[in-house]
Amino acid sequence: MLPQDQGVAAVLRDEPIIELSGVGKDYTTEAVVVRALRHVDLTIQHGDFVAIVGQSGSGKSTMMNIIGCLDRPTRGVYRLDGLDVTWRSNDARAIVRNRLIGFVFQGFNLLPRTTALENVELPLVYRGVGAAERRKRALAALGAVGLAERLHHTPNQLSGGQQQRVAIARALVTSPPLLLADEPTGNLDTRTSHEVLALLQRLNREGITIVLVTHEPDIAACASRVITMRDGEIRGDVRNARPVDAAEALAALPLPEAADREQAS
């Protein structure tokens, strides 16, 4: 577990961490209005692991942007950890993002000429945390994702899976209660995808709420709740009584050397 951020108020566990009420989002292009979200009601509790699935244009990315305080709804109300963030200013939403949300993206979004340790320290620089404390937290975060031996490697010296682990460590370093992952395995092979999912499941067991966007059913199967989007609406919301254990699925995969031999034969 990472050291807790003493600057964040204690989490009210009886409050939903995410609450969308009648949320809609319109985009206007020339004379056309595109309704990307249509009256979405959604509640996510602390400690949930939720996968949002849907085809391109279903509204899942728009909903993720609103949940992540990257965009505002056209109508409706959005409460994040009890805070009404619907109409907060850009600066106010940026503060909320930095305090409550960690982001993981498909493309990693690491600074190319910067070491893993420096990449992970970056969110703390924005918060004005001193150098010694930044280093302490970044070391803990990289240790938590199994990269204690790669502190001084730059992204081009790391594999795709290792880069995504650095990105997850960067998302965790501020000790956020919520982790948003947008297609986090989209650029990874099957084995590496399972490694990342096993890490996300472990973090979820430690208490972090995870919301993951994916179009892959086998990735969504690792979540405890699957929300299906279509035409800007929630068309399915299913509790997964037995999520796939990514660590067990990883252990069942052939070792890379064995897989190479099978392909060659």
C-alpha positions as CSV (number, residue, x, y, z in Angstrom):
1,M,0.0,0.0,0.0
2,L,1.1,3.5,-0.7
3,P,1.4,6.1,2.0
4,Q,-1.8,8.1,2.4
5,D,-1.9,11.7,1.4
6,Q,-2.5,13.7,4.6
7,G,-3.8,16.7,2.6
8,V,-6.9,14.9,1.4
9,A,-9.9,14.8,3.7
10,A,-11.0,11.4,5.0
11,V,-13.2,9.6,2.5
12,L,-16.9,9.3,3.4
13,R,-17.4,5.6,2.6
14,D,-21.2,5.8,2.9
15,E,-21.2,8.3,0.0
16,P,-20.9,7.1,-3.6
17,I,-17.6,8.1,-5.1
18,I,-19.3,8.7,-8.5
19,E,-22.9,9.9,-8.9
20,L,-24.3,11.0,-12.3
21,S,-27.9,12.2,-12.3
22,G,-29.7,12.8,-15.6
23,V,-26.4,13.6,-17.3
24,G,-26.4,14.5,-21.0
25,K,-23.7,15.8,-23.3
26,D,-24.3,17.6,-26.6
27,Y,-21.8,18.6,-29.2
28,T,-22.8,21.2,-31.9
29,T,-21.1,21.0,-35.3
30,E,-22.3,23.6,-37.8
31,A,-26.1,23.1,-37.7
32,V,-26.0,19.6,-36.3
33,V,-26.4,18.7,-32.6
34,V,-24.8,15.4,-31.6
35,R,-26.1,13.9,-28.4
36,A,-23.2,12.0,-27.1
37,L,-24.8,11.2,-23.8
38,R,-28.6,11.0,-23.1
39,H,-29.9,11.2,-19.6
40,V,-27.3,8.9,-17.9
41,D,-27.9,7.9,-14.3
42,L,-25.0,6.1,-12.7
43,T,-23.8,5.4,-9.1
44,I,-20.4,3.8,-8.4
45,Q,-19.5,3.0,-4.8
46,H,-16.1,3.1,-3.2
47,G,-14.1,0.0,-3.9
48,D,-15.9,-1.0,-7.1
49,F,-14.1,-2.3,-10.2
50,V,-16.2,-1.2,-13.1
51,A,-15.7,-1.8,-16.8
52,I,-17.4,0.5,-19.3
53,V,-17.8,-1.2,-22.7
54,G,-19.3,-0.2,-26.0
55,Q,-18.5,0.2,-29.7
56,S,-17.0,3.4,-31.1
57,G,-19.5,6.2,-30.8
58,S,-21.4,4.6,-27.9
59,G,-20.6,7.4,-25.5
60,K,-18.2,5.6,-23.2
61,S,-15.3,8.0,-23.8
62,T,-17.5,11.0,-23.3
63,M,-18.7,9.6,-20.0
64,M,-15.1,8.9,-19.0
65,N,-14.2,12.5,-19.8
66,I,-17.0,13.8,-17.6
67,I,-16.2,11.4,-14.8
68,G,-12.6,12.5,-15.0
69,C,-13.6,16.2,-14.8
70,L,-12.0,16.7,-18.2
71,D,-15.3,17.9,-19.6
72,R,-18.6,19.3,-18.3
73,P,-22.1,17.8,-19.0
74,T,-24.6,19.9,-21.0
75,R,-27.2,19.0,-18.4
76,G,-27.6,17.0,-15.3
77,V,-25.6,16.8,-12.1
78,Y,-22.2,15.1,-11.4
79,R,-21.0,14.5,-7.8
80,L,-17.5,13.2,-7.2
81,D,-16.9,11.9,-3.7
82,G,-19.8,14.0,-2.5
83,L,-18.7,17.2,-4.3
84,D,-20.9,18.8,-6.9
85,V,-18.4,19.4,-9.7
86,T,-20.9,19.9,-12.5
87,W,-20.3,23.6,-13.1
88,R,-17.0,24.2,-11.4
89,S,-14.4,26.3,-13.3
90,N,-11.6,24.7,-15.2
91,D,-9.1,25.6,-12.5
92,A,-11.4,24.2,-9.8
93,R,-11.9,20.9,-11.7
94,A,-8.1,20.7,-12.2
95,I,-7.6,20.8,-8.4
96,V,-10.3,18.1,-8.0
97,R,-8.6,15.9,-10.6
98,N,-5.2,16.3,-8.9
99,R,-6.6,15.4,-5.5
100,L,-9.1,12.6,-6.2
101,I,-8.3,11.0,-9.6
102,G,-5.4,9.0,-11.1
103,F,-5.4,8.6,-14.9
104,V,-4.0,5.7,-17.0
105,F,-4.1,6.0,-20.8
106,Q,-3.6,3.6,-23.7
107,G,-0.6,5.5,-25.0
108,F,1.2,5.7,-21.6
109,N,1.8,9.5,-22.0
110,L,5.2,9.4,-20.4
111,L,7.8,12.2,-21.0
112,P,10.3,10.5,-23.3
113,R,13.6,12.0,-22.0
114,T,12.6,11.6,-18.4
115,T,13.4,8.6,-16.1
116,A,10.6,6.5,-14.6
117,L,11.3,8.0,-11.2
118,E,11.0,11.6,-12.6
119,N,7.8,10.7,-14.6
120,V,6.2,9.4,-11.4
121,E,7.2,12.5,-9.4
122,L,5.6,14.9,-11.9
123,P,2.1,15.0,-10.3
124,L,3.7,15.9,-7.0
125,V,5.6,18.7,-8.6
126,Y,2.3,20.3,-9.7
127,R,1.1,20.0,-6.1
128,G,4.2,21.8,-4.7
129,V,5.5,18.8,-2.8
130,G,9.1,19.1,-1.7
131,A,11.9,17.2,-3.4
132,A,12.6,14.7,-0.6
133,E,8.9,13.8,-0.1
134,R,8.4,13.5,-3.9
135,R,11.2,11.1,-4.1
136,K,9.9,9.0,-1.2
137,R,6.4,8.8,-2.6
138,A,7.6,8.0,-6.2
139,L,9.9,5.2,-4.9
140,A,7.0,3.7,-3.0
141,A,4.7,3.9,-6.1
142,L,7.3,2.3,-8.4
143,G,7.9,-0.4,-5.8
144,A,4.2,-1.1,-5.6
145,V,4.0,-1.8,-9.3
146,G,7.2,-4.0,-9.3
147,L,9.6,-1.5,-10.9
148,A,12.0,-0.7,-8.0
149,E,14.8,-1.9,-10.3
150,R,13.9,0.4,-13.2
151,L,14.0,3.8,-11.5
152,H,16.4,5.5,-13.8
153,H,15.3,4.0,-17.1
154,T,13.8,6.2,-19.7
155,P,10.6,5.1,-21.6
156,N,12.6,3.9,-24.6
157,Q,14.5,1.6,-22.3
158,L,11.3,-0.1,-21.0
159,S,8.9,-2.6,-22.5
160,G,5.3,-1.6,-23.2
161,G,4.2,-3.4,-20.1
162,Q,6.8,-1.6,-18.0
163,Q,5.8,1.8,-19.4
164,Q,2.2,1.1,-18.5
165,R,3.4,0.2,-15.0
166,V,5.2,3.5,-14.7
167,A,2.0,5.2,-15.9
168,I,0.0,3.4,-13.2
169,A,2.6,4.4,-10.5
170,R,2.3,8.0,-11.7
171,A,-1.5,7.7,-11.3
172,L,-1.1,6.3,-7.8
173,V,1.6,8.6,-6.4
174,T,-1.0,11.1,-5.1
175,S,-2.9,8.3,-3.3
176,P,-6.2,9.0,-5.2
177,P,-9.3,7.1,-4.2
178,L,-10.3,6.7,-7.9
179,L,-8.3,5.4,-10.8
180,L,-9.6,5.9,-14.4
181,A,-8.1,3.7,-17.0
182,D,-8.9,4.4,-20.7
183,E,-8.1,1.3,-22.8
184,P,-5.0,0.6,-20.6
185,T,-4.2,-2.7,-22.4
186,G,-4.9,-1.4,-26.0
187,N,-1.2,-1.4,-27.0
188,L,-0.2,-4.5,-25.1
189,D,0.0,-8.2,-26.0
190,T,-2.0,-10.8,-24.2
191,R,0.5,-11.7,-21.5
192,T,1.4,-8.1,-20.7
193,S,-2.4,-7.2,-20.7
194,H,-2.9,-9.9,-18.0
195,E,0.0,-8.6,-16.0
196,V,-1.5,-5.0,-16.0
197,L,-5.0,-6.4,-15.1
198,A,-3.6,-8.4,-12.3
199,L,-2.0,-5.3,-10.9
200,L,-5.2,-3.3,-11.3
201,Q,-7.1,-6.1,-9.5
202,R,-4.6,-6.1,-6.6
203,L,-4.9,-2.3,-6.3
204,N,-8.7,-2.7,-6.2
205,R,-8.5,-5.3,-3.4
206,E,-6.4,-2.7,-1.5
207,G,-9.4,-0.3,-1.7
208,I,-8.9,1.8,-4.8
209,T,-12.0,2.3,-7.0
210,I,-11.2,1.5,-10.6
211,V,-13.2,2.5,-13.7
212,L,-11.9,1.0,-16.9
213,V,-13.0,1.7,-20.5
214,T,-12.5,-1.1,-22.9
215,H,-14.0,-2.6,-26.1
216,E,-12.5,-6.1,-25.3
217,P,-14.9,-8.5,-23.6
218,D,-12.0,-10.6,-22.0
219,I,-10.7,-7.4,-20.4
220,A,-14.1,-6.4,-19.1
221,A,-14.5,-10.0,-17.6
222,C,-11.9,-9.1,-15.0
223,A,-14.2,-6.3,-13.5
224,S,-16.8,-6.9,-10.9
225,R,-19.3,-4.8,-12.7
226,V,-19.8,-4.3,-16.5
227,I,-21.7,-1.3,-17.9
228,T,-22.6,-1.4,-21.6
229,M,-23.0,1.8,-23.5
230,R,-24.9,2.3,-26.8
231,D,-26.1,5.4,-28.5
232,G,-25.2,7.6,-25.5
233,E,-27.2,5.5,-23.0
234,I,-26.5,2.8,-20.5
235,R,-28.1,-0.4,-22.0
236,G,-26.7,-2.9,-19.6
237,D,-25.4,-2.9,-16.0
238,V,-24.4,-6.3,-14.7
239,R,-22.7,-7.5,-11.6
240,N,-20.0,-10.1,-12.3
241,A,-20.2,-12.6,-9.5
242,R,-17.0,-14.3,-10.5
243,P,-14.6,-11.9,-12.3
244,V,-11.8,-13.5,-14.1
245,D,-8.7,-13.6,-11.9
246,A,-6.0,-12.0,-14.1
247,A,-3.2,-13.5,-12.1
248,E,-4.6,-17.0,-12.5
249,A,-5.2,-16.4,-16.2
250,L,-1.6,-15.2,-16.5
251,A,-0.2,-18.3,-14.8
252,A,-2.2,-20.5,-17.2
253,L,-0.6,-18.8,-20.3
254,P,2.4,-20.6,-21.9
255,L,5.7,-19.1,-21.1
256,P,7.0,-16.9,-24.0
257,E,9.7,-19.4,-24.9
258,A,7.0,-22.2,-25.1
259,A,4.7,-20.0,-27.1
260,D,7.5,-19.3,-29.6
261,R,8.2,-23.0,-30.0
262,E,4.5,-23.7,-30.6
263,Q,4.4,-21.1,-33.4
264,A,7.5,-22.5,-35.0
265,S,6.3,-26.1,-35.0
